[in-house]
Amino acid sequence: MRLFLTFYGRIAALRKSLVLITVFGFLTLTFVALAAGTFTGLVNVTKAGGVLGVLTALIAYYTG
């Protein structure tokens, strides 16, 4: 459910700045990686989702 909401948020952000589009894009990738890690049970995929989450947070911090 969160994946669809962030994807729709990205679609809505198309009329805004490029940085906001990037934030929603990385947030979507984060949720995909975390869901894939949970679904497959692979720890490395879950860790990659965590790294993407931190990167998303840094981009959102830059956005202001």
Secondary structure, DSSP 8 states (H G I E B T S, - for coil): -HHHHHHHHHHHGGGS-HHHHHHHHHHHHHHHHHHHHHHH--HHHHHHHHHHHHHHHHHHHHH-
